[in-house]
Amino acid sequence: MPGFDFLGYLHRRMPVLRKGGSVANVLRSFPSKKAMKKMRTRVREETAPRNRLCWSPQQMVATLNPIMQGWRNYYTAVDPGVSRRFLAKVDWQVVRRLILYWCKKYNRVIGFGRATSDGAFHAAIHDVVVHSDYQGSGVGRLIIGDLLHNLRDVPCVHLVSTTGTEGFYRLAGLKKVKTSMARYLNPALEKEYLE
């Protein structure tokens, strides 16, 4: 059911399975695509100006907090469970923008990811590297999430993980490959990665 936009919400009738197997239609309301785009744009506008680099991180957070709290109060008043899932996407955007602000302010890269793709069928994630001071803080999760988001239309994504990081990539939704082959010229890498 397509639904309709009104006051920043998309209102849609959705079927819900009830006890006994009966189906009932309920009205679900959550932030519309247009409202989500406006929220992301507002976050970008608040964090992008170069004059914000002279602000302390506390000032940046103090500016963003009332805006985000206002969105949360407005959108969770009608359908909290569904709206929170959509607002989590805006939270993700805020974290990404704050990391970018931090990197620009202190002229320090704290992590990066690298991938290549033919744009049609195959992609390979080559590196996800996070500075040791920031490992375990969620930066790697943001990087792999961003890479996978950018590769969302590519049906086949491969990654060779470092020994011991398989669990991290499994949490990102990647799975072990049944058939995979490689050649390493470096004997140390051959010993670590090949059977």
N, C-alpha and C positions, 0 to 999 in steps of 0.2 A: 504494500500500500504506500503510495507516494507521500501522503500527508500534505501539510501546508505550513508555511512560515508565518509566525505572528509574534511580535515583541521579542525578537531574538531567539525564539524557540522554534524547533521543528516539531509540530504536533502530528503524531501518527497513530493510527489504530493498528494494534498488533495482536495476533492470536496468542493466547496463553493456555497451556494444557492444565486442566484442573484435575482434582482427585476423581477417580472413576472414569477417566479417559475423555471427559467432555472438554470441548474447546470454547473458551470465552474470549471476546475481543475487549481489550482494555486500551485506554488512551495513554500513550507514553509521550513525554515531552522532554526534549533535550536540546542543547545549544545547536542552532542551525549552522550550516557550512559558512554562511555569510558572517554570522556572529563569531565563529571560530577564527575566520580569516581576520576579522577586525581586532580580535584579541591578540593574535600573533603580530599583527602590524603595530599595535599599540606597544607591545613589549619591545619590538625592534626600534620604534621611535624613541622610547625611553632610554634604551641602552646604547644606541648607535652614535649619537653626537660625540664628536671628539672632545668637547669640553667636559664630558662626563669622566674622562680619564683623570682629571684632577680631583674627582670625588673619591672619598674613601669607600671601601666596600660596604660599610655600615650605612652611608648616605644612599648608595644605590639600592640596598635592600629596603631602607626606610621609604624610598620613593615607590618601589614596586609593591610592597606589602599591602598598603591600603587599596591599590588598584585590584590586586588579585583577590583580596578579601571581599571587595565589593562584588566581583564576578561570582565568587563562591556563594556569597549570601543570596545573590539574585537567582542564580541557576539551580542551586540545591533546594530552594524553597518549594519547588513544584514536584520534582522527581529526583530525589537525592541520589539514589543508587546509580541510575543511568547517567546523570549529569556529572557525577564525580569521575566516571571513566573518561568522559570527554575533556573535563578540566585537567585531567592528568596529562593530556597531550600539551596543554598550555604550560603546565609545570615543567614538562620536558623542554619546551622552547625557552622558558626562563632560565633553566639551568644551563642550557647551551649558550645562551647570550651572556650569562654571568661568567662562564668559563672564557668566552671570547674576550670579554671586558678585562678579566684578570690577566690574560695573556698579553693583551695590548698594553695594559697599564704597567706591568712589570717586565715587559719585553722578554717574556720567557715562555717557551713552548713546553707544555706539561704532558702532551701526548699527541699522537697522530696515527692515522690509519691510511692504508694504501691499497687500492684495488684496480683491476683492469677488467674490461668487458668488451665483447664484440657488439653489445647493445641488442642482441637478438636472442641468443641461446645460452651463451656461456660467460661466466665471470669468475675471477679468482681474487680472493682477498690475500694479499701478500704479507702485510704487516699490520699489527696493532701494537703500538709501543706506548707505554706510559712511564713517565719519570718515577723513579723509585720512591720519592717523597709523596707521590699521589696515588700509588697503587693501593687498592682496597677502598678508595673513596668514591667509586662510581664513574670515574672518568673513562676507563676502558669500556664499561657498559654503554656509555654514551657514544663512544667512537664506533664500536661494533654495531650498535643500533642505528647510527647514522649511515654507516656503510650499507647495511642490509636494507635500510629504507630507500637509499638511492638506487639499489639494485633490485627493488621490489618487482619489477616487470621482467627480470631476467630469470628464466625457469631453472637454470642450473648454476649454482654458486659453489665453488670449491675453496677449501682453505687447508693449509698444512699448519697444524698447531705445534707449538713447542712442547716438548715432553713436560707433562704436569699441568698443562693449561686446558686439557680437554674438557674438564668440567665447566670451566668458564664459558667456552663456546657452546657447550651443550645447553647451558642456561639461556643462551641467545637464540636457541632453536635449531642449531646445526646438529647433524647426526653423523656417525661413522660411515665411511664408504666401504661397501663390501668388496669391490674390485678397484684397486688403484695401484699404479706402478710408478716408479721413479728411478732416476739415476743420479747419483751424487759423485762428483769427482773428488771431493774432500773426504778422506777416510774417516774422520771423526763424525761428520754428518752421516755418512753411510752407516756407521755403526749405531748411531742414535736412532735413525729413522727407518732403515730398511731391515727386512727379515732375513 
